[in-house]
Amino acid sequence: MRISLALFAALLLVPLLAGAPAAAKGKEEKPEPHADDIVKAATERFEQDYGSEDMDKRLRILKWYGMHMHKNVLKRLKKIYLKEQNVELQGMAALGLGNQLPYAKSASVTLMTGMKKYDKYAMREMPEGDDEILQENEARVLVHSLNSLAKLGVKPDKKNWKLIRGLIDHHHDDVCIAMLNWCGTTKEWRSIPIILEWFEYYPDGYSWSGGSVSVDTGAAGNKDQKAAKAKWKAKYGSRAKKARPKAHEAMRKALFDITGHKFTKPKELKAWMDENKVLLKKKGV
């Protein structure tokens, strides 16, 4: 499904208009849900407009409805996010879930469940042709989901982290940036080794490295060489070979937000990690 440029720009602006994530500021009190009578009236209006055949109208009312903080709104957004087939509506529901601050944990679980559903979008390969158009739209779902998770300020458990950590390596800059911003906002220490690998491949944001790996299977002949080639391809072979200055800037900011240190070269980060092994172990790295 194609998305208009105007609507695409509007969707991208929503996280910015929402302001700084309240849940990430510390131990602030959660905002109170909206009153039942207000949400009841909003739901009646929502149901009327959401049944329209006009997609722009459906997106507008879903965006407005998602600004209401209420358990019933959360329930409706969850259903749309997880069961709706239209990716534009999925993305708008993801944005609304980020507004459900009184129910941050529940909303975050929903978003992470969606990330499992959309894990097929977390691929390194650069798409082409019709796949490029489709993945561009699908990438919006990931971007909005990650922005909402950052706003809610909740970290994934070990199982979910293992599933979605690869989004740092996404070929789409907006997905990569959103993931890095979430890691920085929530001080996700577990991301540091993955960021180091990314940093080593994109050392300055304008070039990329061939990378290297080594294996020792103890096998005769060229088996070691074949094993090393397979390992290299798995680690580096399908990464996007392109300049990524904005993603590089987001990566350095995330490192600063997490560690409090500025790193300009990957070897600086690696040296810092070697010097702080005890700290990193305490942080679950």
C-alpha positions, 0 to 999 in steps of 0.5 A: 500500500502506498502512502501520500507524501503529506501523510507520511510527513505528518506521521513522522512529526507526531513523535516530535510534537509529543514532546520529551518522553515523560516516563524517561524523566525519572520517578515522576507520577504517572498522569491520570487517565481521562474521565470515563464520560470524556472517553465514552463520547470520544469512542462514539465519535471514533467509531463513527469516523473509523468506519469511513472508507476514506483512509485519511479520515480513518487515520485522523480519527485514530490519531485523535482517539489515541491521544486519550489515556484510558484502559478502553482506548488502550484495548482498542489500540491494541486490537488495531495494532496487532490485528489490523492488516493495513500498515498505516493504521498499524503505525497510527495505533503504535503512536497512540500506544505511546500516549498510554502513560498511565498503563505504560507497562501494558502498552509496552508489552503490546508494542513488544508483542507487535515487534515479534509480529513485525520481526520480518521487517527487521532485515539488513538487506536493501529492498528493491522495486515493489518490495522497497515501497512495501518495506518503506511503509512497514518500516513506519510501523517499527519507527512509531513502535520504537518511538512509543517505547521510548516515550513510555520508558520501559525496557524489554525483558531478556527474551524480548531484547534478544528478539529486537536488538537486531533493529540497531542494525536495520538497513533503514536509517529511520528504524536504526535511529529510532532504536538507538534513541530508545536505547539512549532514552532508557539507558539500555546498557545491553545495546553497547556491544551491538553498537560497537559492532555497528560503529566498527562497520560505520566508523565515521558515518560516511564510509563503511568497513569490510570487517574481519572474522576468524575461526579455527575449526581444526579442520584440514584443507579449506574448511576454515576458510569456508567457515570464516567466509560464512561467518563474515557474510553473516556478520557483515555481508548484507549490511547497507553499504552507504553513508549514514551520517544521521544514524551515526549521530544518533549512535554517538548520542545513544552512547553518551546518554548511556555511558556519559562519555563521548566516543569519536572512534570505535577503538575508543569505545572498545578501550572503554569497554575493556576498562569497565568490564565489571561495570558492564557485567553489573549492567547485564552486558 
